[in-house]
Amino acid sequence: MRVPQRERARILIVEDDPVQAEALSAVLAAGEREILVAADGETGLSLARAGVELIVADYMLPGMNGVQMVRRLREEKLATPVLIVSGEATVAVAVEAMKAGVLDFVQKPFDVDFFRVRVAQALELGRTAQELEVLRRKLQRRGKPELIVGVSPAIAQVRYLIESVARTDVDVALYGETGTGKELAAREVHEYSQRAGGSFVVVDCAAIPELLLENELFGHEAGAYTGADRKAAGLLAEADGGTVFIDEIGDMPLPLQSKLLRFLQTKEFRRVGGSRQTRVDVRVVAATNRELETEVARGRFRQDLFYRINVFPIRLPPLRDRREDVPLLAHHFLRGVASGKDVGRPIEGFTPEALAALAAHDWPGNVRQLENVVRRLVVMTEGPRIGVSECHAVLGEPTATVSPAGTIEPFHQARAEVLARFERAYLGSLLQATGDNVAEAARRAGLDRKNLWLKLKRHGIARARL
């Protein structure tokens, strides 16, 4: 599986003197680095939240100094390395900077070559820290069930994006059809982030009545309305220190969208019936099955809110676009269903023909529909394995592969495509089940090792042990 290349380094310069900022930009520009410039600490914080690999900040800044900016970063759990440059290099200032979490303190004027070395070291240290954090999260997850299951290139790209954005504290927008696993992706973002020890709180805009949504999100004060005998903190306050997942944000009423926008900009909100602002530290992950740009054009979604939440979009692919994951998902759901108390049955697995039938289905309800179908198949199956007849009974007769133009492909071509998808999916599941042990995989599949190797090579399936 090809791992996407790392994005180019983004370096943020926070300097109020335009001449100094231009000089620093010239010194730092190299290779594929992208240089961002902010003239004050507040602007620097906004750019840092969007994700940068290094911050170079002057100590003396308007509004807040460089060290105060770093304190705000650390309060928001952003671990971005920071170099402070200053002509006011007293021992007290240097000690203050180090206590705040500054990586290095450089006195002006400085030797350019020496400074470039410091910057390169800081970038490498930051990347190493990010990689170690991801590894630590993975080790913590070892032994726990996978939230996002699959081996397809499409789902590998989703995992890569999740792990990349989880290192930052930037808000995330998840797009995808119903049933593609947007909530699971949001949980992955939370689990791989520095907020994993905090709460993961779900706000379902489609399930909560419009009149109650503001109350659920922001809470209310005692006496705010008839029946409000006690104060309610609200879901945002409940998520303080963690992640709030706003599901189906496209269904949020326009008046509430403006209040959410203000919260995203300030991290402060006012409870229903209250007069005091409450500040919380939360990361927002929003999800929708709608195209928000279209909703904006139709006047149903605020454009400024769209730009605010769409900083890092991730699209969850529909199941029909990653058919090779269907057998793996089917086995995953089978293990859960067959061992459960409600419909628990001693089912060993699926026949190859059954897996091919499942892989050929279009799955309009995506992963959620597949899970429900597996549950029904377990109930219907009397033997030790789920067969193709049970699959046809639940799904209906298999349909021919249809081209984008709407014409039915020739029988042999359609059959070859279905079999190729099944073979790739079967082999991927087989290798995962055997821990990439080719000899064991060949034994289980009833193939000789050379034949198995040729099939793996033909489908481009690479594993570390092969």
Protein Blocks (a to p, Z undefined) as FASTA:
>chain_A
ZZddddddddddddfblklmmmmmmmmggcjbccdddfbfklmmmmmmnopabdcddfbd
ghiafklmmmmmmmnopabdcddddfklcfklmmmmmmnopabdcdddddfklmmmmmmm
mmmmmmmmmmmmmmmmmmmmgopacfbgcjbfklmmmmmmmmmmmmpmcdcdddddehil
pmmmmmmmmmmmmklmmccddddfklpcfklmmmmmnopaehkaghiabccebjmlmmgo
iacddehkllpcfklmmmmmmmmmnopacdehiabdcddddddddddfbdfklmmmnopa
cfklmmmmmmpgcddddfklmmmlmmmmmmmmmmmmmmmmklgccdfbdcfklmmmmmmp
golnlmmlmmmmmmmmmmmpmblbdcfklmmmmnopadddddfkopacdfklmmmmmmmm
mmmmmmmmmmmmnoopaklmmmmnopafklmmmmmmmnopacfkZZ
